[in-house]
Amino acid sequence: MATVFEQILDYANRADPYPLYRQLRTTPVVREADGSYVVSRYRDIVALLHDPGPVRGMW
Protein backbone atom coordinates (compact mmCIF):
# COMPACT_ATOMS: atom_id res chain seq x y z
CA MET A 1 0.00 0.00 0.00
CA ALA A 2 1.19 3.49 -0.79
CA THR A 3 2.06 5.90 1.98
CA VAL A 4 -0.29 8.77 2.77
CA PHE A 5 2.11 11.22 1.10
CA GLU A 6 2.22 9.09 -2.05
CA GLN A 7 -1.58 8.91 -2.07
CA ILE A 8 -1.80 12.71 -1.83
CA LEU A 9 0.46 13.06 -4.87
CA ASP A 10 -1.22 10.28 -6.87
CA TYR A 11 -3.24 11.69 -9.78
CA ALA A 12 -5.60 8.71 -9.58
CA ASN A 13 -7.00 10.11 -6.32
CA ARG A 14 -7.93 13.42 -7.93
CA ALA A 15 -11.01 12.03 -9.68
CA ASP A 16 -12.48 10.92 -6.34
CA PRO A 17 -10.47 12.40 -3.44
CA TYR A 18 -13.12 11.75 -0.77
CA PRO A 19 -11.85 8.36 0.46
CA LEU A 20 -8.43 9.98 0.97
CA TYR A 21 -10.04 12.95 2.74
CA ARG A 22 -11.87 10.52 5.02
CA GLN A 23 -8.59 8.80 5.87
CA LEU A 24 -6.89 12.13 6.60
CA ARG A 25 -9.75 13.15 8.93
CA THR A 26 -9.50 9.82 10.75
CA THR A 27 -5.73 10.09 11.27
CA PRO A 28 -4.78 13.78 10.96
CA VAL A 29 -1.13 13.18 11.87
CA VAL A 30 0.66 10.29 10.20
CA ARG A 31 4.28 9.30 10.65
CA GLU A 32 5.80 8.00 7.44
CA ALA A 33 8.37 5.19 7.25
CA ASP A 34 11.16 7.71 6.61
CA GLY A 35 10.40 9.48 9.91
CA SER A 36 8.59 12.46 8.38
CA TYR A 37 5.09 13.48 9.41
CA VAL A 38 2.05 14.30 7.31
CA VAL A 39 -0.18 16.79 9.13
CA SER A 40 -3.52 17.29 7.42
CA ARG A 41 -5.71 19.43 9.70
CA TYR A 42 -5.52 23.18 9.22
CA ARG A 43 -5.59 23.97 12.94
CA ASP A 44 -2.73 21.52 13.60
CA ILE A 45 -0.64 23.07 10.83
CA VAL A 46 -1.30 26.59 12.15
CA ALA A 47 -0.39 25.47 15.68
CA LEU A 48 2.90 24.01 14.45
CA LEU A 49 3.72 27.17 12.52
CA HIS A 50 3.09 29.33 15.58
CA ASP A 51 4.77 27.01 18.09
CA PRO A 52 7.20 24.51 16.58
CA GLY A 53 8.11 23.32 20.09
CA PRO A 54 6.55 19.85 19.65
CA VAL A 55 8.76 19.17 16.63
CA ARG A 56 11.82 21.22 17.60
CA GLY A 57 14.91 19.07 17.72
CA MET A 58 13.47 16.36 15.48
CA TRP A 59 15.94 17.28 12.72
Secondary structure, DSSP 8 states (H G I E B T S, - for coil): ---HHHHHH-GGGGSS-HHHHHHHHHSSEEE-TTS-EEE--HHHHHHHHH--GGGTT--
